[in-house]
Amino acid sequence: MHAARSTLTLAATAALAGLAVLILVVTVVTAPLVDGADAPPSSTDRDTLVIGVKDDQPGLSQRTRDGSFEGFDVDVATYVAGRLGVAPKDLTFRPVSSDEREDALRQGKVDMVVATYSITPERKDDVTFAGPYYVAHQDILVRQGERTIRNVRDLRGKRLCQVSGSNSWRRVTEERKVPATLVPAGSYGECVKALAGGRLDAVSTDDLILAGFAATADSGVTVVNAPFSDERYGIGLPKGDLDGCRAVNRILTGMYQNGAAETLLDQWFTTSGLDITITVPQFEGCA
């Protein structure tokens, strides 16, 4: 009887040990599927790149007469792409408006977006942001000779441009509760034309955007120089591309440390009168 029990005990022990080994093997084999094998490839791990940019923002990103693009955002995008191993001939710029950026990333029309793309909690629900690569400040653009608008409170009752897909107008009418009269427009280029033509009283958005327009010859507009918020420009990547985000952040850090960022900022905004920041911005963290 004792021999039979011992035999049964040994058999049971051997079976349990075999089961434990089997579970361990299955766990080891399937673990990579959870940790990353099923994750989509990073947008930064490509031989070619399509980058979304604006096409109507002087000094930042504007389409030239020959169809190419130029400006600070374009140069930052080219710098990042180069450090990722993508040559200029393999880099394509695609125009995106403010209200197209999330969809362009989600639908795979672009691999990343470098288009004065302010990082906000709402946008982070749909986009993974690297950076910021620059911290701008919201300011106000008025016609030259305008004396009644000196700060954001002076926009009370004034005709203020409302660009589709932009949050800048919200910081005036919703965050600061200034009851301006909103006038819809499709882009800041349209806003500036309406302002110069007397159909608007003011345009309010990031100071780098406004400075670019004001620096254009015979623009007829000027920046008030009354900043009232921080605008953190991020590089938009498809949601969940954390490897790409970390890679771009390393590149942006190097861009400031080696002086490339200062060179680019001086090239495009040295005559604007703005106080340009040349220290590495505090990154948001990849999520």
PAZAPA-4460 file (N, C-alpha, C; in steps of 0.05 Angstrom, whole numbers, plus 32768, in hexadecimal, padded with zeros to 4 digits):
% residues 287
    n_x    n_y    n_z   ca_x   ca_y   ca_z    c_x    c_y    c_z   seq   type   mol
   8011   7FE8   8000   8000   8000   8000   8011   8019   8000     1      M     A
   8026   8019   8012   8037   8030   8013   8046   8034   7FF9     2      H     A
   804E   801E   7FEC   805C   8020   7FD2   804B   802C   7FBD     3      A     A
   8031   8024   7FBE   801E   802E   7FAA   801A   804C   7FAD     4      A     A
   8018   8055   7FC7   8014   8072   7FCC   802D   8082   7FC3     5      R     A
   8044   8076   7FC9   805D   8084   7FC1   805F   8087   7FA3     6      S     A
   8057   8072   7F95   8057   8073   7F77   8044   8088   7F6D     7      T     A
   802C   808A   7F79   8019   809E   7F71   8023   80BA   7F77     8      L     A
   802F   80BD   7F8E   803A   80D8   7F96   804F   80E1   7F82     9      T     A
   8062   80CE   7F7B   8077   80D5   7F68   806C   80DD   7F4D    10      L     A
   8057   80CF   7F44   804B   80D4   7F2A   803E   80F0   7F2A    11      A     A
   8030   80F6   7F40   8023   8110   7F42   8037   8126   7F42    12      A     A
   804D   8122   7F51   8061   8137   7F53   806E   813C   7F37    13      T     A
   8073   8126   7F29   807F   8128   7F0E   806C   8137   7EFB    14      A     A
   8052   8131   7EFD   803E   813E   7EEC   803D   815C   7EF2    15      A     A
   803D   8164   7F0B   803D   8180   7F12   8056   818F   7F09    16      L     A
   806C   8181   7F0B   8085   818D   7F02   8085   8191   7EE4    17      A     A
   807A   817D   7ED5   8078   8180   7EB8   8065   8197   7EB1    18      G     A
   804F   819A   7EBF   803C   81AF   7EBA   8049   81CA   7EBF    19      L     A
   8059   81CD   7ED4   8067   81E6   7EDA   807A   81EE   7EC4    20      A     A
   8089   81DA   7EBA   809C   81DF   7EA4   808D   81E8   7E8B    21      V     A
   8076   81DB   7E86   8066   81E2   7E6E   805C   81FF   7E70    22      L     A
   8052   8207   7E88   8049   8222   7E8C   805F   8236   7E88    23      I     A
   8077   822F   7E93   808E   8241   7E90   8096   8245   7E73    24      L     A
   8096   822F   7E63   809D   8230   7E47   8089   8241   7E38    25      V     A
   806F   823D   7E3D   805A   824D   7E30   805D   826A   7E36    26      V     A
   8063   8270   7E50   8066   828C   7E58   807D   829A   7E49    27      T     A
   8094   828B   7E48   80AC   8296   7E3B   80A7   829B   7E1D    28      V     A
   8099   8288   7E10   8094   8289   7DF3   8081   829F   7DED    29      V     A
   806C   82A3   7DFD   8058   82B7   7DF6   805E   82D3   7E01    30      T     A
   8071   82D6   7E13   8076   82F0   7E1F   807C   8305   7E0A    31      A     A
   808D   8300   7DF6   8093   8315   7DE2   807A   8320   7DD4    32      P     A
   8066   830F   7DD1   804E   8318   7DC3   8040   832E   7DD3    33      L     A
   8043   832D   7DED   8037   8341   7DFE   8049   835A   7DFF    34      V     A
   8063   8355   7DFF   8076   836B   7E04   807C   837C   7DEB    35      D     A
   8075   8373   7DD3   807B   8384   7DBD   8079   8378   7DA1    36      G     A
   8078   835E   7D9F   8077   8351   7D85   805E   8359   7D75    37      A     A
   8048   835E   7D84   802F   8366   7D77   802D   8384   7D74    38      D     A
   8040   8394   7D7F   803E   83B1   7D7D   8045   83B9   7D61    39      A     A
   8037   83CE   7D57   803D   83D8   7D3C   8059   83E3   7D3A    40      P     A
   8065   83E3   7D23   8080   83EE   7D20   8080   840C   7D25    41      P     A
   8096   8417   7D30   8097   8433   7D36   8099   8443   7D1C    42      S     A
   808D   845B   7D1D   808E   846D   7D06   80AB   8477   7D01    43      S     A
   80BC   8474   7D15   80D7   847D   7D12   80EA   8467   7D07    44      T     A
   80DF   844F   7D03   80F0   8439   7CF9   80EA   8434   7CDC    45      D     A
   80EE   8449   7CCC   80E7   8447   7CAF   80FE   8453   7C9E    46      R     A
   80FF   844A   7C85   8112   8455   7C72   8108   846F   7C65    47      D     A
   80EE   8473   7C66   80E2   848B   7C5B   80CE   8496   7C70    48      T     A
   80C9   84B0   7C6F   80B7   84BC   7C82   80A4   84D0   7C74    49      L     A
   808B   84D0   7C7C   8078   84E5   7C74   8071   84F5   7C8C    50      V     A
   8078   850F   7C8B   8074   8520   7CA3   805F   8536   7C9D    51      I     A
   804C   8539   7CAE   8037   854D   7CAB   8041   8568   7CB5    52      G     A
   803D   857D   7CA5   8045   8598   7CAC   8030   85AB   7CA3    53      V     A
   8031   85C3   7CAD   8020   85D9   7CA3   802C   85E3   7C89    54      K     A
   801B   85F1   7C79   8026   85FC   7C60   8021   861A   7C5D    55      D     A
   8018   8627   7C74   8011   8643   7C71   801B   8653   7C89    56      D     A
   8030   864A   7C96   803A   8659   7CAE   8057   8663   7CA9    57      Q     A
   805A   867C   7CA1   8075   8687   7C9C   8087   8683   7CB4    58      P     A
   80A0   867B   7CAE   80B4   8678   7CC3   80B3   865D   7CD1    59      G     A
   809C   864F   7CCF   8098   8635   7CDB   8096   861F   7CC7    60      L     A
   8082   8622   7CB5   807E   860E   7CA0   806D   861A   7C8B    61      S     A
   8079   861F   7C74   806B   862C   7C5E   8073   861F   7C44    62      Q     A
   8060   861C   7C32   8066   8612   7C18   8071   8628   7C06    63      R     A
   8087   8623   7BF9   8094   8637   7BE8   8088   8635   7BCC    64      T     A
   8092   8647   7BBB   8087   8647   7B9F   808D   862E   7B8F    65      R     A
   80A4   8621   7B96   80AB   8609   7B87   809E   85F0   7B93    66      D     A
   808D   85F4   7BA8   807F   85DD   7BB3   808D   85D0   7BCB    67      G     A
   80A5   85D9   7BD2   80B3   85CE   7BE9   80A9   85DC   7C02    68      S     A
   80B3   85D4   7C19   80AB   85E0   7C33   80C4   85EB   7C41    69      F     A
   80BF   8601   7C50   80D5   860D   7C5F   80CB   8618   7C79    70      E     A
   80DD   861A   7C8D   80D6   8625   7CA7   80E2   8615   7CBD    71      G     A
   80DF   861F   7CD6   80EA   8612   7CED   80E0   85F6   7CF1    72      F     A
   80C5   85F2   7CEF   80BA   85D7   7CF2   80C5   85C4   7CDD    73      D     A
   80C7   85CE   7CC5   80D2   85BD   7CAF   80EE   85B5   7CB5    74      V     A
   80FE   85C8   7CBF   811A   85C2   7CC5   811D   85AE   7CDD    75      D     A
   810B   85B1   7CF1   810B   859E   7D07   8104   8582   7CFD    76      V     A
   80F0   8581   7CED   80E7   8567   7CE2   80FE   855A   7CD1    77      A     A
   810B   856A   7CC1   8122   8560   7CB1   8139   8557   7CC2    78      T     A
   813E   8566   7CD8   8154   855E   7CEB   814D   8543   7CF8    79      Y     A
   8135   8540   7D02   812D   8527   7D0F   812E   8510   7CFC    80      V     A
   8123   8514   7CE4   8124   84FF   7CD0   8140   84F6   7CC9    81      A     A
   8152   850A   7CC6   816E   8503   7CC0   817B   84F3   7CD6    82      G     A
   8176   84FA   7CEF   8181   84EB   7D05   8175   84CF   7D07    83      R     A
   815D   84CB   7CFC   8151   84B0   7CFB   815B   84A0   7CE3    84      L     A
   816C   84AC   7CD2   8177   849E   7CBB   8168   84A2   7CA2    85      G     A
   8155   84B5   7CA1   8146   84BA   7C89   8151   84D1   7C7A    86      V     A
   815A   84CC   7C61   8166   84E1   7C51   8151   84F4   7C47    87      A     A
   8159   850D   7C40   8145   8521   7C36   8135   8517   7C1E    88      P     A
   8142   8507   7C0D   8134   84FD   7BF5   811E   84E8   7BFC    89      K     A
   8120   84DD   7C14   810C   84CA   7C1D   80F8   84D6   7C31    90      D     A
   80F8   84F0   7C33   80E7   84FF   7C45   80D1   850E   7C35    91      L     A
   80B8   850A   7C3C   80A2   8517   7C2F   8093   8528   7C43    92      T     A
   808D   8541   7C3C   807D   8553   7C4D   8061   8554   7C42    93      F     A
   804D   8551   7C54   8031   8551   7C4B   8022   8566   7C5B    94      R     A
   8015   8579   7C4E   8007   858E   7C5D   7FF0   8583   7C6D    95      P     A
   7FED   858C   7C86   7FD7   8585   7C97   7FCD   859E   7CA5    96      V     A
   7FB3   85A2   7CA6   7FA7   85B8   7CB4   7FA5   85B1   7CD2    97      S     A
   7F9D   85C4   7CE2   7F9B   85BF   7CFF   7F87   85A9   7D06    98      S     A
   7F71   85A8   7CF7   7F5D   8594   7CFE   7F61   8579   7CEF    99      D     A
   7F77   8576   7CE0   7F7D   855D   7CD2   7F93   854C   7CE0   100      E     A
   7FA0   8558   7CF3   7FB9   854B   7CFD   7FB4   8530   7D0A   101      R     A
   7FA0   852E   7D1C   7F9B   8514   7D29   7F92   84FF   7D15   102      E     A
   7F80   8506   7D03   7F77   84F3   7CEF   7F8D   84EA   7CDD   103      D     A
   7F9F   84FC   7CD5   7FB5   84F5   7CC4   7FC7   84E0   7CD0   104      A     A
   7FCC   84E2   7CEB   7FDC   84CF   7CF9   7FCC   84B4   7CFC   105      L     A
   7FB3   84B7   7D04   7FA3   849F   7D09   7F9F   848E   7CF0   106      R     A
   7F9C   849C   7CD9   7F97   848E   7CC0   7FB0   8486   7CB1   107      Q     A
   7FC7   848D   7CBC   7FE0   8485   7CB0   7FE8   8496   7C98   108      G     A
   7FDC   84AD   7C95   7FE3   84BF   7C7E   7FFE   84CB   7C82   109      K     A
   8006   84CF   7C9B   8020   84D9   7CA2   802C   84C8   7CB8   110      V     A
   8047   84C8   7CBA   8055   84B9   7CCF   8059   84C9   7CE8   111      D     A
   805B   84E3   7CE5   805D   84F5   7CFC   8054   8511   7CF3   112      M     A
   804E   8522   7D07   8044   853D   7D02   8056   8551   7D10   113      V     A
   8061   8564   7D01   8071   857A   7D0C   8064   8593   7D01   114      V     A
   8050   859D   7D10   803F   85B3   7D04   8034   85C4   7D1B   115      A     A
   8046   85D2   7D29   803D   85E3   7D40   8027   85D5   7D50   116      T     A
   802D   85BB   7D57   8019   85A9   7D63   801B   85AB   7D81   117      Y     A
   800B   85BC   7D8D   800C   85BF   7DAA   8003   85A6   7DB9   118      S     A
   8013   859E   7DCD   800C   8586   7DDD   7FF7   858E   7DF1   119      I     A
   7FE0   8580   7DF0   7FCA   8584   7E03   7FC1   856A   7E0E   120      T     A
   7FB5   8569   7E26   7FAA   8550   7E31   7F96   8542   7E1E   121      P     A
   7F86   8552   7E11   7F72   8547   7DFF   7F7F   8539   7DE7   122      E     A
   7F93   8546   7DDB   7FA0   853A   7DC4   7FB1   8521   7DCC   123      R     A
   7FBB   8521   7DE4   7FCA   850A   7DED   7FBA   84F0   7DEF   124      K     A
   7F9F   84F3   7DEF   7F8E   84DB   7DEE   7F90   84CD   7DD3   125      D     A
   7F97   84DC   7DBE   7F97   84D1   7DA2   7FB3   84D0   7D96   126      D     A
   7FC6   84DE   7DA2   7FE1   84E1   7D95   7FF6   84DC   7DAA   127      V     A
   800C   84D0   7DA2   8024   84CE   7DB3   8037   84E5   7DAB   128      T     A
   803D   84F6   7DBE   804E   850E   7DB8   806A   850A   7DC2   129      F     A
   807D   8510   7DB0   8099   8513   7DB7   809D   8531   7DBC   130      A     A
   80B1   8537   7DCC   80B7   8554   7DD1   80AB   855D   7DEB   131      G     A
   80A7   8578   7DED   80A6   858B   7DD7   80C1   8592   7DCC   132      P     A
   80C1   859B   7DB2   80DA   85A4   7DA6   80DD   85C2   7DA8   133      Y     A
   80C7   85D0   7DB1   80C8   85EC   7DB7   80B0   85F4   7DC8   134      Y     A
   80B4   8607   7DDB   809E   8611   7DEB   8099   862E   7DE2   135      V     A
   8083   8632   7DD4   807B   864C   7DCB   8067   8658   7DE0   136      A     A
   805E   8670   7DDB   804B   867E   7DED   8035   868B   7DDD   137      H     A
   801D   8688   7DE6   8007   8695   7DD7   8008   86B3   7DDA   138      Q     A
   8004   86C1   7DC3   8005   86DE   7DC3   7FEE   86E8   7DB0   139      D     A
   7FEF   8701   7DA9   7FDA   870D   7D99   7FE6   871C   7D82   140      I     A
   7FD9   871A   7D6B   7FE1   8728   7D52   7FCB   873C   7D4C   141      L     A
   7FD4   8755   7D46   7FC1   876A   7D3F   7FCC   877A   7D27   142      V     A
   7FBB   878B   7D1C   7FC4   879C   7D06   7FD8   87B1   7D11   143      R     A
   7FEB   87B8   7D00   7FFE   87CD   7D08   7FEF   87E7   7D0E   144      Q     A
   7FF6   87F3   7D24   7FE9   880C   7D2C   7FD2   8808   7D40   145      G     A
   7FCB   87EF   7D45   7FB6   87E8   7D59   7FC0   87EF   7D75   146      E     A
   7FAF   87FF   7D84   7FB8   8807   7D9F   7FA5   87FD   7DB5   147      R     A
   7F8E   87F2   7DAE   7F7A   87EB   7DC2   7F7D   87CF   7DCC   148      T     A
   7F8E   87BF   7DBF   7F93   87A3   7DC8   7FAF   87A1   7DD2   149      I     A
   7FB3   879F   7DEC   7FCD   879D   7DF9   7FD2   8782   7E07   150      R     A
   7FBC   8774   7E0D   7FBE   875A   7E1A   7FA5   874A   7E15   151      N     A
   7FA4   8732   7E1F   7F8E   8720   7E19   7F73   872B   7E23   152      V     A
   7F72   873A   7E39   7F59   8745   7E43   7F4D   8759   7E30   153      R     A
   7F5E   8766   7E20   7F54   877A   7E0D   7F46   876D   7DF5   154      D     A
   7F45   8753   7DF3   7F37   8745   7DDE   7F19   8744   7DE3   155      L     A
   7F10   874D   7DFA   7EF3   874E   7E00   7EE4   875D   7DEB   156      R     A
   7ED0   874F   7DDF   7EC0   875B   7DCA   7ECD   875E   7DAF   157      G     A
   7EE6   8756   7DAC   7EF5   8758   7D93   7EF0   8740   7D82   158      K     A
   7EF3   8743   7D67   7EF0   872D   7D54   7F0A   871D   7D54   159      R     A
   7F08   8704   7D5E   7F20   86F3   7D61   7F1E   86DB   7D4F   160      L     A
   7F34   86D5   7D42   7F33   86BE   7D2F   7F31   86A3   7D3E   161      C     A
   7F21   8691   7D33   7F1D   8676   7D3E   7F24   8662   7D28   162      Q     A
   7F3C   8656   7D2A   7F45   8643   7D16   7F3C   8627   7D1D   163      V     A
   7F30   861A   7D0A   7F26   85FF   7D0D   7F3D   85EC   7D15   164      S     A
   7F39   85DC   7D2B   7F4D   85C9   7D34   7F62   85D5   7D46   165      G     A
   7F62   85EF   7D4B   7F75   85FC   7D5D   7F68   8601   7D78   166      S     A
   7F78   8601   7D8D   7F6E   8606   7DA8   7F74   8623   7DB1   167      N     A
   7F81   8633   7DA1   7F8A   864D   7DAA   7F73   865F   7DB2   168      S     A
   7F5D   865F   7DA3   7F47   8670   7DAA   7F3A   8668   7DC5   169      W     A
   7F3B   864E   7DCB   7F30   8645   7DE4   7F3F   8651   7DFD   170      R     A
   7F59   8656   7DF9   7F68   8661   7E10   7F60   867E   7E15   171      R     A
   7F53   868B   7E02   7F4A   86A6   7E06   7F2D   86A6   7E11   172      V     A
   7F1B   8698   7E03   7EFF   869A   7E0A   7EF6   8686   7E1F   173      T     A
   7F03   866F   7E22   7EFB   865B   7E35   7F0C   865B   7E4E   174      E     A
   7F27   865A   7E4B   7F38   865A   7E62   7F39   8674   7E71   175      E     A
   7F3A   868A   7E62   7F3C   86A5   7E6E   7F22   86B4   7E6E   176      R     A
   7F0D   86A7   7E63   7EF2   86B2   7E64   7EF0   86CE   7E58   177      K     A
   7F00   86D4   7E43   7EFE   86ED   7E35   7EEA   86EB   7E1F   178      V     A
   7ED4   86FA   7E20   7EBE   86F8   7E0D   7EC4   8705   7DF2   179      P     A
   7ED6   86F9   7DE3   7EDC   8703   7DC8   7EC7   86F8   7DB4   180      A     A
   7EC4   8705   7D9E   7EB3   86FB   7D89   7EC3   86EA   7D75   181      T     A
   7EBC   86D0   7D74   7ECC   86BD   7D64   7EC4   86BE   7D47   182      L     A
   7ED8   86BF   7D35   7ED3   86BF   7D19   7EE2   86A6   7D0D   183      V     A
   7ED3   8692   7D02   7EE0   867A   7CF9   7EF2   867E   7CE1   184      P     A
   7F07   866D   7CE0   7F1A   866D   7CC9   7F26   8652   7CC6   185      A     A
   7F30   864B   7CAE   7F3B   8631   7CA9   7F58   862F   7CB1   186      G     A
   7F67   8645   7CB3   7F83   8645   7CB9   7F8C   8660   7CC3   187      S     A
   7FA4   8662   7CCE   7FAE   867B   7CD8   7FB5   868E   7CC1   188      Y     A
   7FBC   8682   7CAA   7FC0   8693   7C93   7FA7   86A2   7C8B   189      G     A
   7F90   8695   7C8D   7F77   86A3   7C88   7F72   86B8   7C9D   190      E     A
   7F78   86B2   7CB6   7F75   86C5   7CCB   7F84   86DF   7CC6   191      C     A
   7F9D   86DC   7CBF   7FAE   86F4   7CBB   7FA5   8704   7CA3   192      V     A
   7F9B   86F7   7C8E   7F90   8706   7C78   7F77   8716   7C80   193      K     A
   7F66   8709   7C91   7F4E   8717   7C9A   7F55   872E   7CAD   194      A     A
   7F6A   8729   7CBD   7F73   873F   7CD0   7F7D   8757   7CC0   195      L     A
   7F8F   8752   7CAD   7F9A   8768   7C9E   7F84   8776   7C8E   196      A     A
   7F6F   8767   7C86   7F5A   8773   7C76   7F44   8780   7C87   197      G     A
   7F47   8780   7CA2   7F34   878E   7CB3   7F1C   877E   7CBA   198      G     A
   7F1B   8764   7CB4   7F04   8753   7CBA   7F07   8745   7CD5   199      R     A
   7F1E   8749   7CE2   7F23   873F   7CFD   7F31   8755   7D0D   200      L     A
   7F30   8752   7D28   7F3E   8765   7D39   7F58   8759   7D43   201      D     A
   7F59   873E   7D45   7F71   8731   7D51   7F72   8714   7D49   202      A     A
   7F8B   870A   7D4A   7F90   86ED   7D47   7FA1   86E5   7D5F   203      V     A
   7F9A   86D0   7D6D   7FA9   86C8   7D84   7FB1   86AA   7D82   204      S     A
   7FCB   86A5   7D82   7FD5   868A   7D82   7FF3   868B   7D8A   205      T     A
   8002   8677   7D84   801E   8675   7D8D   802F   868C   7D81   206      D     A
   8041   8696   7D92   8051   86AD   7D89   8063   86A7   7D71   207      D     A
   806D   868F   7D6E   807D   8689   7D57   806D   868A   7D3D   208      L     A
   8054   8681   7D3E   8043   8683   7D27   803E   86A1   7D20   209      I     A
   8037   86B0   7D35   8031   86CC   7D30   8049   86DC   7D26   210      L     A
   8060   86D6   7D32   8079   86E3   7D2A   8080   86DE   7D0D   211      A     A
   807B   86C6   7D04   8080   86BF   7CE8   806F   86D0   7CD5   212      G     A
   8055   86D3   7CDB   8044   86E4   7CCB   804C   8701   7CCC   213      F     A
   8052   870B   7CE4   8059   8727   7CE7   8073   872E   7CD9   214      A     A
   8085   871A   7CD6   809F   8720   7CC9   809C   8720   7CAB   215      A     A
   8086   8717   7CA0   8082   8717   7C83   8080   8734   7C79   216      T     A
   808D   8739   7C63   808E   8754   7C58   8072   875F   7C53   217      A     A
   806E   8778   7C5B   8054   8786   7C57   803D   8777   7C62   218      D     A
   8041   876A   7C79   802B   875A   7C85   8015   876D   7C91   219      S     A
   801D   8784   7C9B   800A   8797   7CA7   8001   878E   7CC3   220      G     A
   800E   877A   7CCF   8006   8771   7CE9   801F   8770   7CFC   221      V     A
   8019   876F   7D16   802F   876E   7D29   8027   875E   7D42   222      T     A
   803B   8753   7D50   8035   8744   7D68   8034   8757   7D80   223      V     A
   8020   8753   7D91   801C   8764   7DA9   8033   8760   7DBD   224      V     A
   803E   8747   7DBF   8052   8740   7DD3   8047   8741   7DEF   225      N     A
   8030   8732   7DF2   8024   872F   7E0C   801D   8711   7E10   226      A     A
   8031   8700   7E13   802D   86E3   7E15   801C   86DC   7E2E   227      P     A
   800B   86C7   7E2B   7FFB   86BF   7E42   7FF7   86A1   7E45   228      F     A
   8006   8691   7E36   8005   8674   7E3B   801E   8667   7E2E   229      S     A
   8023   864E   7E37   8038   863E   7E2B   802C   862A   7E17   230      D     A
   8039   8628   7DFF   8030   8615   7DEA   8048   8603   7DE4   231      E     A
   8045   85EA   7DEC   805A   85D6   7DE9   8057   85C7   7DCF   232      R     A
   8069   85CE   7DBC   8067   85C2   7DA1   8073   85A5   7DA2   233      Y     A
   8062   8592   7D9C   806B   8576   7D9C   806C   856A   7D80   234      G     A
   807A   8554   7D7D   807B   8545   7D65   8067   852E   7D68   235      I     A
   8051   852F   7D58   803C   851B   7D5B   8043   8501   7D4D   236      G     A
   803F   84EB   7D5C   8044   84D0   7D51   802A   84C0   7D55   237      L     A
   8027   84AA   7D46   800F   8499   7D4B   800D   8491   7D68   238      P     A
   7FF5   8490   7D72   7FF1   8489   7D8E   7FFD   846E   7D95   239      K     A
   800D   846E   7DAA   801A   8455   7DB3   8036   8451   7DA9   240      G     A
   8040   8463   7D97   805C   845F   7D8C   8070   846A   7DA1   241      D     A
   8074   845B   7DB7   8085   8464   7DCC   80A3   8462   7DC5   242      L     A
   80AA   844E   7DB5   80C6   844B   7DAC   80CD   8463   7D9B   243      D     A
   80BB   846A   7D89   80C0   8481   7D78   80C2   849B   7D88   244      G     A
   80B1   849E   7D9C   80B1   84B6   7DAD   80CB   84B9   7DBB   245      C     A
   80D5   84A3   7DC7   80EE   84A4   7DD5   8106   84AA   7DC2   246      R     A
   8105   849F   7DAA   811A   84A4   7D97   811B   84C1   7D8F   247      A     A
   8103   84CD   7D8A   8102   84E9   7D82   810A   84FB   7D99   248      V     A
   8103   84F4   7DB1   810B   8505   7DC8   812A   8506   7DCB   249      N     A
   8137   84EF   7DC6   8154   84EF   7DC7   8160   8501   7DB1   250      R     A
   8153   8501   7D9A   815D   8512   7D84   8159   852F   7D8A   251      I     A
   8142   8536   7D96   813C   8552   7D9D   814F   855C   7DB2   252      L     A
   8155   854B   7DC5   8169   8553   7DDA   8184   855A   7DCD   253      T     A
   818D   8549   7DBB   81A6   854E   7DAD   81A4   8567   7D9C   254      G     A
   818D   856D   7D90   818A   8585   7D7F   818F   859E   7D8F   255      M     A
   8187   859F   7DA8   818C   85B6   7DB9   81A9   85B6   7DC4   256      Y     A
   81B2   859F   7DCC   81CD   859E   7DD8   81E3   85A4   7DC4   257      Q     A
   81DF   859D   7DAA   81F4   85A3   7D97   81F1   85BE   7D89   258      N     A
   81DE   85CD   7D91   81DA   85E8   7D86   81CA   85EA   7D6D   259      G     A
   81C0   85D4   7D62   81B0   85D4   7D4A   8196   85E3   7D4E   260      A     A
   8189   85E0   7D65   8170   85ED   7D6A   8173   860B   7D6A   261      A     A
   8188   8615   7D77   818E   8632   7D78   8192   863D   7D5C   262      E     A
   81A1   862E   7D4C   81A7   8637   7D31   818D   863A   7D21   263      T     A
   817B   8626   7D23   8162   8627   7D14   8150   863D   7D1E   264      L     A
   814E   8641   7D38   813D   8656   7D43   8147   8671   7D3A   265      L     A
   8162   8675   7D3B   816D   868F   7D33   8168   8694   7D15   266      D     A
   8169   867F   7D05   8165   8682   7CE8   814A   868C   7CE2   267      Q     A
   8136   8683   7CF0   811A   8689   7CE9   810E   86A0   7CFA   268      W     A
   8118   86A5   7D12   810B   86B8   7D23   811C   86CD   7D30   269      F     A
   8135   86D0   7D27   8147   86E3   7D33   813E   8700   7D30   270      T     A
   812F   8706   7D1B   8125   8721   7D16   8109   8726   7D21   271      T     A
   80FE   8712   7D2F   80E2   8715   7D37   80DF   8725   7D51   272      S     A
   80F5   8728   7D60   80F2   8736   7D7A   80E9   8725   7D91   273      G     A
   80E4   870B   7D8C   80DB   86F9   7DA1   80F3   86F0   7DB1   274      L     A
   80ED   86E9   7DCA   8102   86DE   7DDC   8102   86C0   7DD8   275      D     A
   8115   86B7   7DC7   8116   869B   7DBF   8124   868A   7DD5   276      I     A
   8118   8673   7DDC   8124   8661   7DF0   8135   864C   7DE2   277      T     A
   814E   8649   7DEC   8160   8636   7DDF   8169   8620   7DF1   278      I     A
   815B   861C   7E08   8161   8606   7E1A   814F   85EE   7E13   279      T     A
   8158   85D6   7E1B   8148   85BE   7E15   812D   85C0   7E23   280      V     A
   8117   85BE   7E15   80FD   85BF   7E22   80F9   85A6   7E34   281      P     A
   80E9   85A9   7E49   80E2   8592   7E5A   80CF   8580   7E4B   282      Q     A
   80D7   8567   7E47   80C6   8555   7E37   80AE   854C   7E47   283      F     A
   8099   8545   7E39   8080   853C   7E45   8081   851F   7E4F   284      E     A
   8092   850F   7E43   8092   84F3   7E49   8080   84E4   7E34   285      G     A
   8088   84CD   7E2C   807B   84BE   7E17   8064   84AD   7E22   286      C     A
   804C   84B0   7E16   8035   84A2   7E1F   8021   849D   7E08   287      A     A
***
